[in-house]
């Protein structure tokens, strides 16, 4: 049995690496531990390598359609489709997805798809009936199902998760610090400006706000620095895996303040289809605060492992933060214990088994 995951997102150093890139990579990696699995993606040159059991095949892109990094033009990857028994395509609305689905279906192979929001302008599925080829659409949030076209919604199944509970774990020897943590890309729809507002309103000079993530908007980053003037705010742009783990373990609370409408008035229909940060923090036994944007509320046990608050509101975030950091020590420890228990049901081991069951493997 050979399973191939195809992710059209253009893999190079300038790509924006978010959930749409991380999810298929992690899913394929964990799946390779139990079944022959290949991850197929695209860049400016051909590459073939292994990551433990996972085979990774990178195919050269002859052209980026409409200069979109999520819509590469390539044909050589189709030989992976021919060699596979099961094909799982990541992203619905790209030319690579359409061609892969069409060929696989014509060859009588099982084809599945997961979408991550957004799409490309030049596709085949708005001209010919491609979607009949998909056996199922596998979504990892109920919110994500709402963005699937009507014809495909009837084929939708939900598998929530996953998270590497071996990599992210509580360290009881690690002393908690008076730190409020943000982890993620520095982009306007992440709503970090509202977190800085909340930190100012919290007015706790014994606490530090740490913002961990790469800058993808210089304009937004400059404004965040101006907002943070006079506050105990630290920006970290080069955290490695070990430092990231320790930041989660030491933090008192992690915040993901994403929004649909940014401070610039731009609207993002899918700001978060899950929110890996929330899963990683809870896996480390650290409570979380998130907004009601996107699917994040599905991954927090509101009032038990953290709080879900209204978006675009520093006041709402500050209130939730105040509640968590002022908890008596025994109640705070209960939050941490519930975080770990809650997240174990979303581990990659369980998520992979659920996928293989749907594949019929």
C-alpha positions as CSV (number, residue, x, y, z in Angstrom):
1,X,0.0,0.0,0.0
2,X,1.5,3.3,-1.1
3,X,0.0,6.7,0.0
4,X,0.9,9.9,-1.6
5,X,0.2,13.4,-0.1
6,X,0.3,16.3,-2.6
7,X,0.6,19.8,-1.3
8,X,0.7,22.5,-4.1
9,X,2.0,25.2,-1.8
10,X,5.3,26.4,-3.3
11,X,8.1,25.3,-1.0
12,X,11.0,27.8,-0.9
13,X,12.6,30.1,1.6
14,X,10.2,33.0,0.8
15,X,7.0,30.9,1.3
16,X,4.7,31.8,4.1
17,X,4.8,28.7,6.3
18,X,1.5,28.3,8.2
19,X,-1.0,25.6,8.9
20,X,-1.5,24.9,5.2
21,X,2.1,23.8,5.0
22,X,2.6,22.3,8.4
23,X,-0.4,20.1,8.5
24,X,0.2,18.0,5.4
25,X,3.9,17.7,6.3
26,X,3.2,16.5,9.8
27,X,0.4,14.2,8.7
28,X,2.6,12.6,6.1
29,X,5.5,12.2,8.5
30,X,3.4,10.5,11.1
31,X,1.6,8.3,8.6
32,X,5.0,7.1,7.2
33,X,5.6,5.4,10.6
34,X,2.9,2.9,9.8
35,X,2.5,2.8,6.0
36,X,4.6,3.6,2.9
37,X,4.1,7.3,2.5
38,X,5.4,10.0,0.1
39,X,5.0,13.8,0.4
40,X,5.0,15.6,-2.9
41,X,5.5,19.4,-3.2
42,X,7.1,21.9,-5.5
43,X,10.0,24.3,-5.7
44,X,12.4,25.8,-8.3
45,X,14.4,22.6,-8.7
46,X,14.0,18.8,-8.4
47,X,14.9,17.2,-5.1
48,X,14.3,13.8,-3.5
49,X,15.1,13.0,0.1
50,X,14.0,11.1,3.2
51,X,13.0,12.3,6.6
52,X,13.1,9.1,8.6
53,X,10.5,6.9,7.0
54,X,8.9,9.6,4.9
55,X,9.9,10.0,1.2
56,X,9.8,13.6,0.1
57,X,9.7,14.4,-3.7
58,X,10.0,18.0,-4.7
59,X,9.2,18.7,-8.4
60,X,10.4,21.8,-10.4
61,X,7.9,24.5,-11.3
62,X,7.9,25.7,-14.8
63,X,5.6,28.6,-14.1
64,X,3.7,30.1,-11.2
65,X,0.2,30.8,-12.5
66,X,-0.7,34.4,-12.0
67,X,2.6,34.6,-10.0
68,X,0.8,32.7,-7.2
69,X,2.9,30.5,-5.0
70,X,-0.1,28.3,-4.2
71,X,-0.7,27.6,-7.9
72,X,2.4,26.1,-9.5
73,X,2.4,24.6,-13.0
74,X,4.0,21.2,-13.1
75,X,3.4,17.9,-14.8
76,X,6.2,15.6,-13.7
77,X,4.7,15.0,-10.3
78,X,1.8,13.1,-11.9
79,X,4.0,10.0,-12.0
80,X,3.6,9.9,-8.2
81,X,-0.1,9.7,-8.7
82,X,0.2,6.8,-11.1
83,X,2.4,4.9,-8.6
84,X,0.1,5.5,-5.6
85,X,-2.8,3.4,-4.2
86,X,-4.2,6.3,-2.2
87,X,-3.8,10.0,-3.0
88,X,-4.5,12.8,-0.5
89,X,-4.4,16.2,-2.0
90,X,-4.0,19.3,0.2
91,X,-5.8,22.5,-1.1
92,X,-8.8,22.2,-3.4
93,X,-8.6,25.2,-5.7
94,X,-5.3,24.8,-7.5
95,X,-4.4,23.4,-10.9
96,X,-2.0,20.8,-9.4
97,X,-4.9,19.6,-7.2
98,X,-7.3,19.4,-10.2
99,X,-4.9,17.5,-12.4
100,X,-4.0,15.1,-9.6
101,X,-7.6,14.4,-8.8
102,X,-8.6,13.9,-12.4
103,X,-5.8,11.5,-13.3
104,X,-6.2,9.5,-10.1
105,X,-10.0,9.1,-10.5
106,X,-9.6,8.1,-14.1
107,X,-7.2,5.4,-13.0
108,X,-9.7,4.2,-10.4
109,X,-7.6,5.2,-7.4
110,X,-9.0,6.5,-4.1
111,X,-8.6,10.3,-3.9
112,X,-9.1,12.5,-0.8
113,X,-8.7,16.2,-0.2
114,X,-8.2,18.6,2.7
115,X,-8.6,22.3,2.1
116,X,-7.0,25.2,4.0
117,X,-8.9,28.2,2.7
118,X,-8.1,30.5,-0.1
119,X,-7.4,29.4,-3.6
120,X,-6.0,30.2,-7.0
121,X,-7.6,32.1,-10.0
122,X,-6.8,29.5,-12.7
123,X,-8.3,26.1,-12.0
124,X,-10.1,23.4,-13.9
125,X,-12.9,22.7,-11.4
126,X,-14.9,25.7,-12.5
127,X,-15.0,24.4,-16.0
128,X,-15.2,20.7,-15.8
129,X,-16.6,18.4,-13.1
130,X,-13.5,17.5,-11.1
131,X,-15.0,17.1,-7.7
132,X,-16.7,13.8,-8.5
133,X,-13.2,12.2,-8.3
134,X,-12.8,12.9,-4.6
135,X,-14.1,10.1,-2.3
136,X,-14.1,12.3,0.7
137,X,-13.1,15.8,1.9
138,X,-11.3,15.5,5.2
139,X,-11.6,18.6,7.3
140,X,-9.9,19.3,10.6
141,X,-12.5,21.7,11.9
142,X,-16.3,22.2,11.7
143,X,-15.5,25.8,10.6
144,X,-13.5,24.5,7.7
145,X,-16.4,22.4,6.4
146,X,-18.4,25.6,5.9
147,X,-15.9,26.8,3.3
148,X,-16.2,23.7,1.2
149,X,-18.4,24.0,-1.9
150,X,-21.9,22.6,-1.7
151,X,-21.2,19.6,-3.9
152,X,-18.2,18.6,-1.8
153,X,-19.8,19.2,1.6
154,X,-21.9,16.0,1.2
155,X,-18.6,14.2,1.1
156,X,-17.1,16.0,4.2
157,X,-15.8,14.1,7.2
158,X,-14.3,15.6,10.3
159,X,-11.0,14.6,11.9
160,X,-9.8,17.1,14.5
161,X,-6.1,17.5,15.4
162,X,-3.3,16.7,15.4
163,X,-0.5,17.5,17.7
164,X,2.9,15.8,18.5
165,X,2.3,15.0,22.2
166,X,5.8,13.6,22.4
167,X,7.5,16.8,21.2
168,X,5.2,19.1,23.2
169,X,4.8,18.1,26.8
170,X,4.7,19.6,30.3
171,X,8.0,19.8,32.3
172,X,7.1,19.9,36.0
173,X,10.8,20.7,36.7
174,X,10.5,23.9,34.6
175,X,9.5,26.9,36.8
176,X,6.6,28.9,35.5
177,X,7.5,32.5,34.8
178,X,5.4,35.7,34.7
179,X,5.3,35.5,30.9
180,X,2.4,35.9,28.5
181,X,3.3,34.3,25.2
182,X,2.3,34.7,21.5
183,X,3.6,32.2,18.9
184,X,2.9,32.6,15.2
185,X,3.6,34.6,12.1
186,X,3.7,38.4,12.4
187,X,0.9,39.3,10.1
188,X,-2.1,41.7,10.5
189,X,-4.8,39.0,10.7
190,X,-3.0,37.5,13.7
191,X,-4.4,40.5,15.7
192,X,-1.2,40.9,17.8
193,X,-2.0,44.6,18.1
194,X,-5.0,43.7,20.3
195,X,-2.7,41.6,22.5
196,X,-0.4,44.5,23.0
197,X,-3.5,46.6,23.9
198,X,-4.5,43.9,26.4
199,X,-1.1,43.9,27.9
200,X,-1.2,47.6,28.4
201,X,-4.6,47.4,30.0
202,X,-3.5,44.5,32.2
203,X,-1.0,46.9,33.7
204,X,1.1,44.2,35.4
205,X,4.7,45.5,35.6
206,X,5.8,42.1,37.0
207,X,4.8,40.4,33.7
208,X,6.5,40.2,30.3
209,X,4.9,39.7,26.9
210,X,6.9,37.6,24.5
211,X,6.0,37.6,20.8
212,X,7.7,34.7,19.0
213,X,7.5,34.5,15.2
214,X,8.9,35.5,11.9
215,X,8.0,38.9,10.3
216,X,5.9,38.7,7.2
217,X,4.7,42.3,7.2
218,X,7.3,45.0,7.9
219,X,4.6,47.7,8.1
220,X,2.7,45.7,10.8
221,X,5.8,44.9,12.7
222,X,6.9,48.5,12.8
223,X,3.5,49.5,14.2
224,X,3.6,46.8,16.8
225,X,7.0,48.1,18.0
226,X,5.5,51.6,18.3
227,X,2.5,50.2,20.3
228,X,4.9,48.3,22.6
229,X,7.0,51.4,23.5
230,X,7.3,51.7,27.2
231,X,6.0,48.1,27.8
232,X,7.9,45.0,28.8
233,X,7.5,43.4,25.4
234,X,10.1,41.1,23.8
235,X,10.1,40.1,20.1
236,X,11.9,36.8,19.2
237,X,12.3,35.9,15.6
238,X,14.8,33.1,15.6
239,X,13.6,30.6,18.2
240,X,14.6,27.0,17.4
241,X,12.5,24.0,18.4
242,X,14.0,23.6,21.8
243,X,13.6,27.3,22.7
244,X,10.0,27.2,21.5
245,X,9.2,24.2,23.6
246,X,10.7,25.9,26.7
247,X,8.8,29.1,26.0
248,X,5.5,27.1,26.1
249,X,6.6,25.3,29.2
250,X,7.6,28.4,31.1
251,X,4.8,30.7,30.0
252,X,1.9,31.4,32.3
253,X,-0.5,31.6,29.4
254,X,-0.4,31.6,25.6
255,X,-2.6,33.9,23.5
256,X,-3.7,33.6,19.9
257,X,-5.6,36.9,19.1
258,X,-6.4,36.3,15.4
259,X,-9.1,38.4,13.7
260,X,-11.3,38.4,10.6
261,X,-10.9,42.1,10.1
262,X,-7.5,43.6,10.6
263,X,-6.6,47.1,12.0
264,X,-6.3,48.1,8.3
265,X,-9.8,47.1,7.5
266,X,-8.8,44.1,5.4
267,X,-11.1,41.1,5.8
268,X,-9.8,37.5,6.1
269,X,-12.5,34.9,5.8
270,X,-10.2,32.1,7.2
271,X,-7.9,33.5,9.8
272,X,-7.5,30.2,11.6
273,X,-8.7,26.7,10.5
274,X,-7.2,25.3,13.7
275,X,-4.4,27.2,15.4
276,X,-1.4,25.0,16.0
277,X,-0.3,27.4,18.7
278,X,-3.3,26.5,20.9
279,X,-2.6,22.8,20.6
280,X,1.1,23.1,21.3
281,X,0.6,25.3,24.4
282,X,-2.1,23.0,25.9
283,X,0.1,20.0,25.2
284,X,2.7,21.6,27.4
285,X,0.1,22.1,30.1
286,X,-0.1,25.9,29.6
287,X,-3.6,27.5,29.4
288,X,-4.6,29.5,26.4
289,X,-6.7,32.5,25.4
290,X,-8.0,32.8,21.9
291,X,-10.6,34.9,20.0
292,X,-13.8,33.6,18.4
293,X,-12.3,34.1,14.9
294,X,-12.2,31.1,12.6
295,X,-12.1,27.6,14.2
296,X,-10.1,28.3,17.3
297,X,-13.0,27.9,19.7
298,X,-13.2,24.2,18.6
299,X,-9.7,23.6,20.0
300,X,-10.1,25.2,23.5
301,X,-12.2,23.8,26.3
302,X,-13.6,27.2,27.2
303,X,-13.4,27.8,31.0
304,X,-11.4,24.6,31.5
305,X,-8.2,24.8,29.5
306,X,-8.5,28.5,28.7
307,X,-10.9,31.1,27.4
308,X,-12.4,32.1,24.1
309,X,-13.1,35.9,23.9
310,X,-14.5,38.2,21.2
311,X,-12.1,39.3,18.5
312,X,-10.8,42.8,17.9
313,X,-10.9,43.6,21.6
314,X,-8.0,44.3,23.8
315,X,-10.4,44.6,26.8
316,X,-11.7,41.1,26.3
317,X,-8.2,39.6,26.1
318,X,-7.1,41.5,29.2
319,X,-10.1,40.2,31.2
320,X,-9.3,36.6,30.3
321,X,-5.6,37.1,31.0
322,X,-6.3,38.7,34.4
323,X,-8.5,35.7,35.3
324,X,-5.8,33.1,34.5
325,X,-2.8,34.9,36.0
326,X,-4.7,35.6,39.2
327,X,-5.8,32.0,39.8
328,X,-4.8,30.4,43.1
329,X,-1.9,28.0,42.5
330,X,-4.0,24.8,42.9
331,X,-6.7,26.0,40.5
332,X,-4.0,27.0,38.0
333,X,-2.4,23.5,38.2
334,X,-5.9,22.0,37.5
335,X,-6.0,24.1,34.3
336,X,-2.6,22.7,33.3
337,X,-3.7,19.1,34.0
338,X,-6.9,19.5,32.0
339,X,-4.9,21.1,29.1
340,X,-2.8,17.9,28.7
341,X,-5.8,15.5,29.0
342,X,-7.8,17.5,26.5
343,X,-5.1,17.6,23.9
344,X,-4.1,13.9,24.1
345,X,-7.3,13.0,22.1
346,X,-5.9,15.1,19.2
347,X,-2.5,13.4,19.0
348,X,-1.0,12.5,15.6
349,X,-1.2,8.8,16.4
350,X,-4.9,9.0,16.8
351,X,-5.3,11.4,13.8
352,X,-3.3,9.0,11.5
353,X,-5.4,6.0,12.5
354,X,-8.6,8.0,11.8
355,X,-7.3,8.9,8.3
356,X,-6.2,5.3,7.5
357,X,-9.7,4.1,8.5
358,X,-11.3,6.6,6.1
359,X,-8.8,5.6,3.4
360,X,-9.8,2.0,3.9
361,X,-6.3,0.9,4.7
